[in-house]
Amino acid sequence: MRLLHTPLFAFLWALGLTTPAAGTVTPTTLFTLPGPVKPSSWFENLAVRPNGKILATRGDAPEIWQINPATGAGALLVSLAPSTGAFNLTGIAQVHMADDDDDGAETYVFGSSYIPAPLQVEPGSAKVWKLEIGPSGTATVSLLAALPSAGFINGIAEWRRPGGRVLLSDTERAAVYLMDASTGAFTTPLTNLTGINGIRTVRPKAGSPGYLYRVDFFSLTLSRIPIDTATATALGPAQVVADNQLIDDFALAVNKHTGAGAAYLGTMYDNSVVRVVFGPPPSAGPGVKTLVAGNLTGTGVGLCTVVVFGRRPQDRDVLYAAVGQGGSESAKIVKLDLSQL
C-alpha cells in the first residue's frame, strides 16, 4: 500500500537501489480513471473475476471499479457512503464460499481505513467488507468485521479454497489475521512480520504445508513462509526469494508440485514490473531478477501498486498492473503481454 510509507519509498527510489536492465515488454494502457485529471488518484489493488473482468479498489476513495479487459471499458461498481467510515479502500481477493457454485454467485473480501494524510491512519478505522456479485452482475456490499484493535488492513489473500477464509495483512501491527468470511471471526496466527505489505498464498498439495508469500518493505524483500493448512501458523522460518527490491504487491506463478516459480513485482516508485525466478523450498537464496517492463505510466514518473494475471484463456499470459501518481494523469491499468518476452 503506497500511502503509509511514501517518504521511505521515495528515499529508497532516489538512492537508485533497483535499476534493472532495459525492459522487453511494451505497456499498453487498458483503462484510465475518467473525469477530471486527478494526479493523486491510484488503484490500490486488483482482483480478476472468473469471467475475466477486473475489480479495482481505489486507494484515494471508497470505490471499486470494474474493467472489461476485452474492450477496455470500465464503470463504477461500488461506492461506499462517508457514513460507513470507509474512506480509503485497500486489498481485495475472491473467496470461495460453500454455496457460491450452487447459485453462480461470487464473493470477495476487501479492506478499508480512514487515512486523512500520509502516514496518518485514523485509530480504530480498519474494516473488512464482503462484496457479493450475483449471477446477473448485481453487486451487494456488507460489513464483515470492524477491527478497532487493528492498525491498517493491507493485503488480502484467500486461504484453503473452498473454505471461506482469508488472510489479512496488518501493516501497522506487523501481523496476519485469519478470518472466516461468513462470520468475520478471526485469529492472529502470524506476528512480528515487520514491514508486511502485499501477500499471496500458494495452496498446499496433499501432505504438504501451504505457503504465504509476503513483502517486507523495510528489508526490501519478498519471502515465503510455510504455514499450517488449518491454523495458518508458521511451520518454519521465512525463505527470501527476492531481495534489494522495492515491492508493493505482486503476482505469482508457482508450480504446486515443486514450489519453484516466479513472482511479478509491482515496484512502487520504480514505475516498473520486475520478474524474479526462484527455486523450490527450502530456498537456497534470492532468485534471479529481470525487468519485464519499465515506465509503466508512460510519463517517466509514477508508481505501480499491484500486478495480477488474467483469467481468461486468451489472457492467462497477460499481466494487468495498476499505476498512478503519473503527474498529469489519473489512475490507470496497463496491460503487459508476456508473450513479448
C-alpha positions as CSV (number, residue, x, y, z in Angstrom):
1,M,0.0,0.0,0.0
2,R,1.7,3.1,-1.2
3,L,0.4,5.8,1.2
4,L,1.7,4.6,4.6
5,H,5.3,4.8,3.7
6,T,5.6,7.3,0.9
7,P,8.7,9.2,2.4
8,L,10.6,5.9,2.9
9,F,9.9,4.6,-0.6
10,A,10.7,8.0,-2.2
11,F,14.0,8.0,-0.3
12,L,14.9,4.5,-1.5
13,W,13.9,5.2,-5.0
14,A,16.1,8.3,-5.1
15,L,19.0,6.2,-4.0
16,G,18.5,4.0,-7.1
17,L,18.5,0.7,-5.2
18,T,16.8,-1.0,-8.1
19,T,17.9,-0.3,-11.6
20,P,17.5,-3.5,-13.7
21,A,18.4,-3.7,-17.4
22,A,16.1,-2.4,-20.1
23,G,12.7,-4.0,-20.4
24,T,11.3,-6.0,-23.2
25,V,7.5,-5.6,-22.8
26,T,5.7,-2.5,-24.0
27,P,2.9,-1.4,-21.6
28,T,-0.5,-0.8,-23.2
29,T,-3.0,1.4,-21.4
30,L,-6.2,-0.6,-20.8
31,F,-8.2,1.9,-18.7
32,T,-7.8,5.3,-17.2
33,L,-10.0,6.7,-14.4
34,P,-12.5,9.0,-16.2
35,G,-13.4,12.5,-15.3
36,P,-11.1,15.5,-14.4
37,V,-7.4,14.6,-14.2
38,K,-6.6,13.5,-10.6
39,P,-2.8,13.1,-10.4
40,S,-3.1,11.9,-6.8
41,S,-5.5,9.1,-7.6
42,W,-4.5,5.5,-7.6
43,F,-5.9,2.0,-7.8
44,E,-4.6,0.2,-4.7
45,N,-5.4,-3.4,-5.5
46,L,-6.9,-5.6,-8.3
47,A,-8.9,-8.9,-8.4
48,V,-9.8,-10.7,-11.6
49,R,-13.2,-12.3,-11.8
50,P,-13.8,-15.8,-13.3
51,N,-15.3,-14.0,-16.4
52,G,-12.1,-12.0,-16.8
53,K,-13.3,-8.7,-15.7
54,I,-11.1,-6.7,-13.3
55,L,-12.1,-5.3,-10.0
56,A,-10.0,-2.3,-8.9
57,T,-10.1,-0.7,-5.4
58,R,-9.3,2.9,-5.2
59,G,-6.8,3.9,-2.5
60,D,-7.9,7.5,-2.6
61,A,-11.7,7.0,-2.5
62,P,-14.2,4.3,-1.2
63,E,-14.8,3.0,-4.7
64,I,-14.5,-0.3,-6.6
65,W,-14.3,-0.1,-10.4
66,Q,-15.0,-2.9,-12.9
67,I,-13.0,-3.0,-16.1
68,N,-13.6,-5.3,-19.1
69,P,-10.2,-6.3,-20.5
70,A,-11.8,-7.3,-23.8
71,T,-12.9,-3.8,-24.5
72,G,-11.1,-1.5,-22.1
73,A,-14.5,-0.2,-20.8
74,G,-14.8,0.4,-17.1
75,A,-17.6,1.6,-14.8
76,L,-18.1,2.3,-11.1
77,L,-19.4,-0.9,-9.4
78,V,-19.3,0.1,-5.7
79,S,-19.3,3.4,-3.9
80,L,-19.5,3.4,-0.1
81,A,-21.0,6.4,1.7
82,P,-18.9,8.5,4.1
83,S,-21.2,7.4,6.9
84,T,-19.7,3.9,6.6
85,G,-16.2,5.2,7.6
86,A,-14.7,3.5,4.5
87,F,-12.7,6.4,3.0
88,N,-9.8,4.5,1.5
89,L,-10.0,1.0,0.1
90,T,-7.1,-1.4,0.2
91,G,-6.7,-5.1,-0.7
92,I,-9.3,-7.3,-2.4
93,A,-9.5,-11.0,-3.0
94,Q,-12.1,-13.6,-4.2
95,V,-13.1,-16.1,-1.5
96,H,-14.9,-19.3,-2.5
97,M,-17.8,-19.9,-0.2
98,A,-19.5,-23.3,0.1
99,D,-22.7,-22.1,-1.7
100,D,-21.2,-19.9,-4.4
101,D,-21.0,-22.6,-7.0
102,D,-24.6,-23.6,-6.4
103,D,-26.1,-20.3,-7.4
104,G,-23.4,-18.8,-9.6
105,A,-22.6,-16.1,-7.1
106,E,-19.1,-14.7,-6.4
107,T,-17.8,-13.4,-3.1
108,Y,-14.9,-11.0,-2.5
109,V,-13.4,-9.6,0.7
110,F,-11.9,-6.1,0.7
111,G,-10.5,-3.8,3.3
112,S,-10.8,-0.1,4.2
113,S,-9.4,2.5,6.6
114,Y,-9.5,6.2,7.1
115,I,-6.2,7.9,6.1
116,P,-6.6,11.6,6.4
117,A,-2.9,12.3,5.4
118,P,0.2,10.3,4.5
119,L,1.5,8.2,7.5
120,Q,-1.7,9.0,9.4
121,V,-4.2,6.2,9.9
122,E,-7.2,7.0,12.0
123,P,-7.1,4.7,15.0
124,G,-9.9,2.2,15.1
125,S,-10.9,2.8,11.4
126,A,-9.9,-0.5,9.9
127,K,-12.9,-2.5,8.5
128,V,-13.3,-5.6,6.4
129,W,-16.1,-5.8,3.9
130,K,-17.8,-8.5,1.8
131,L,-18.8,-7.9,-1.8
132,E,-21.2,-10.4,-3.4
133,I,-21.8,-10.4,-7.1
134,G,-24.9,-12.3,-8.2
135,P,-25.4,-14.2,-11.5
136,S,-26.9,-11.1,-13.0
137,G,-23.9,-8.9,-12.1
138,T,-25.7,-7.1,-9.3
139,A,-23.2,-6.1,-6.5
140,T,-24.1,-6.1,-2.8
141,V,-21.7,-4.9,-0.1
142,S,-22.0,-5.7,3.6
143,L,-19.7,-5.1,6.6
144,L,-17.9,-8.3,7.5
145,A,-16.0,-7.0,10.5
146,A,-15.0,-3.8,12.2
147,L,-11.4,-4.1,13.6
148,P,-10.9,-1.4,16.2
149,S,-7.8,-3.1,17.5
150,A,-6.2,-3.5,14.1
151,G,-3.8,-0.9,12.6
152,F,-4.1,-1.0,8.8
153,I,-5.5,-3.8,6.7
154,N,-3.4,-4.0,3.6
155,G,-3.1,-7.2,1.6
156,I,-5.8,-9.9,1.4
157,A,-5.4,-13.5,0.1
158,E,-7.7,-16.5,0.1
159,W,-6.7,-19.5,2.2
160,R,-7.6,-23.1,1.6
161,R,-10.2,-22.9,-1.2
162,P,-13.1,-23.7,-0.9
163,G,-13.1,-22.9,2.8
164,G,-14.5,-19.4,3.0
165,R,-11.4,-18.0,4.8
166,V,-8.9,-15.2,4.0
167,L,-5.6,-14.0,5.3
168,L,-5.3,-10.3,6.0
169,S,-2.0,-8.4,6.5
170,D,-1.9,-5.6,9.0
171,T,1.0,-3.3,8.1
172,E,0.9,-1.3,11.4
173,R,0.6,-4.3,13.7
174,A,3.1,-6.4,11.7
175,A,0.6,-9.2,11.8
176,V,-1.5,-11.5,9.7
177,Y,-5.1,-12.4,10.6
178,L,-7.1,-15.5,9.5
179,M,-10.7,-14.5,9.0
180,D,-13.9,-16.5,8.4
181,A,-15.6,-14.8,5.5
182,S,-19.0,-15.9,6.8
183,T,-18.9,-14.6,10.3
184,G,-16.0,-12.1,10.5
185,A,-14.4,-14.1,13.3
186,F,-10.6,-14.2,13.2
187,T,-7.4,-15.3,14.8
188,T,-3.9,-13.9,14.6
189,P,-1.7,-16.8,13.5
190,L,1.4,-14.7,12.5
191,T,3.0,-11.8,14.3
192,N,6.3,-9.9,14.2
193,L,6.2,-9.5,10.4
194,T,7.7,-6.1,10.3
195,G,7.2,-4.2,7.1
196,I,4.5,-6.5,5.8
197,N,2.6,-5.2,2.8
198,G,1.2,-7.3,-0.1
199,I,0.5,-11.0,0.4
200,R,-0.3,-14.0,-1.7
201,T,-0.8,-17.7,-0.9
202,V,0.0,-21.0,-2.6
203,R,-2.4,-23.7,-1.6
204,P,-0.9,-26.9,-0.3
205,K,-0.8,-30.2,-2.1
206,A,-1.7,-33.3,-0.1
207,G,0.5,-33.8,2.9
208,S,2.4,-30.6,2.5
209,P,2.2,-27.1,4.1
210,G,0.9,-24.1,2.3
211,Y,2.9,-21.0,1.7
212,L,2.3,-17.4,2.5
213,Y,4.4,-15.0,0.3
214,R,4.8,-11.6,1.8
215,V,6.5,-8.3,1.1
216,D,8.8,-6.6,3.7
217,F,9.1,-3.0,2.6
218,F,11.7,-2.3,5.3
219,S,14.2,-5.0,4.2
220,L,13.2,-4.7,0.5
221,T,12.4,-8.4,0.3
222,L,9.8,-11.0,-0.8
223,S,9.7,-14.1,1.4
224,R,7.7,-17.2,1.7
225,I,6.6,-18.8,5.0
226,P,5.4,-22.4,5.3
227,I,2.2,-22.3,7.2
228,D,-0.2,-24.9,8.7
229,T,-3.2,-25.7,6.5
230,A,-5.7,-25.4,9.3
231,T,-4.4,-22.7,11.6
232,A,-2.1,-20.7,9.2
233,T,0.6,-20.7,11.9
234,A,4.2,-20.8,10.8
235,L,5.8,-24.2,10.4
236,G,9.3,-22.9,9.7
237,P,11.4,-19.8,9.0
238,A,10.8,-17.4,6.2
239,Q,12.7,-18.0,3.0
240,V,13.8,-15.0,1.0
241,V,13.0,-15.3,-2.7
242,A,13.7,-11.7,-3.8
243,D,15.9,-9.0,-2.2
244,N,17.1,-5.4,-2.7
245,Q,13.8,-4.6,-4.4
246,L,11.1,-2.0,-3.9
247,I,7.8,-4.0,-3.9
248,D,4.2,-3.2,-3.1
249,D,2.1,-6.1,-4.4
250,F,2.8,-8.9,-6.8
251,A,1.5,-11.8,-8.9
252,L,2.6,-15.4,-8.5
253,A,3.2,-18.3,-10.9
254,V,4.3,-21.2,-8.8
255,N,4.5,-24.9,-9.7
256,K,2.3,-26.5,-7.0
257,H,4.2,-29.8,-7.2
258,T,7.7,-28.5,-6.8
259,G,7.2,-25.0,-5.3
260,A,9.5,-23.4,-7.9
261,G,8.2,-20.5,-9.8
262,A,8.3,-16.8,-10.5
263,A,6.8,-13.6,-8.9
264,Y,6.0,-10.5,-10.9
265,L,6.6,-7.5,-8.7
266,G,4.9,-4.1,-8.7
267,T,7.9,-1.9,-7.8
268,M,6.3,1.2,-6.4
269,Y,8.2,4.4,-7.4
270,D,10.4,2.4,-9.8
271,N,7.3,2.6,-12.0
272,S,8.0,-0.9,-13.4
273,V,7.3,-4.7,-13.1
274,V,10.2,-7.0,-12.3
275,R,10.2,-10.7,-12.5
276,V,12.1,-12.9,-10.0
277,V,12.5,-16.6,-10.8
278,F,13.1,-18.7,-7.7
279,G,13.7,-22.4,-6.8
280,P,11.7,-24.8,-4.7
281,P,11.6,-24.7,-1.0
282,P,13.6,-24.7,1.1
283,S,15.1,-21.7,-0.6
284,A,18.7,-21.6,-1.4
285,G,18.7,-17.8,-1.6
286,P,17.1,-15.0,-3.6
287,G,16.1,-15.7,-7.1
288,V,17.2,-14.1,-10.4
289,K,15.5,-10.7,-11.3
290,T,14.9,-9.3,-14.7
291,L,12.9,-6.2,-15.8
292,V,9.6,-7.1,-17.5
293,A,8.5,-3.5,-18.3
294,G,9.6,0.0,-17.2
295,N,8.0,3.4,-17.3
296,L,4.5,1.9,-16.9
297,T,2.8,5.3,-16.7
298,G,4.4,6.5,-19.9
299,T,5.3,9.8,-18.3
300,G,8.6,8.9,-16.7
301,V,7.2,9.2,-13.2
302,G,4.6,7.4,-11.2
303,L,4.2,4.2,-9.2
304,C,3.0,0.6,-9.6
305,T,1.0,-0.8,-6.7
306,V,-0.1,-4.2,-7.9
307,V,0.2,-6.8,-10.6
308,V,-2.3,-9.6,-11.4
309,F,-2.7,-12.3,-14.1
310,G,-5.7,-12.5,-16.4
311,R,-8.0,-15.5,-16.0
312,R,-9.5,-15.9,-19.5
313,P,-7.8,-18.4,-21.8
314,Q,-6.7,-15.6,-24.1
315,D,-5.0,-13.6,-21.3
316,R,-3.6,-16.2,-18.9
317,D,-0.1,-15.0,-20.0
318,V,-1.1,-11.3,-19.6
319,L,-0.4,-9.2,-16.6
320,Y,-2.5,-6.2,-15.6
321,A,-0.8,-3.6,-13.5
322,A,-2.3,-0.7,-11.5
323,V,-0.3,2.5,-11.9
324,G,-0.9,6.1,-10.7
325,Q,0.6,9.3,-9.5
326,G,1.7,10.0,-13.0
327,G,2.0,13.7,-12.7
328,S,-0.5,14.7,-15.3
329,E,-2.8,11.6,-15.4
330,S,-5.3,9.9,-13.3
331,A,-5.0,6.3,-12.1
332,K,-4.9,3.7,-14.8
333,I,-4.5,0.0,-15.5
334,V,-1.9,-1.2,-18.1
335,K,-1.6,-4.4,-19.9
336,L,1.7,-6.4,-20.2
337,D,1.7,-9.2,-22.8
338,L,4.3,-11.7,-21.6
339,S,4.4,-13.4,-25.0
340,Q,6.7,-10.4,-25.9
341,L,9.4,-11.8,-23.6
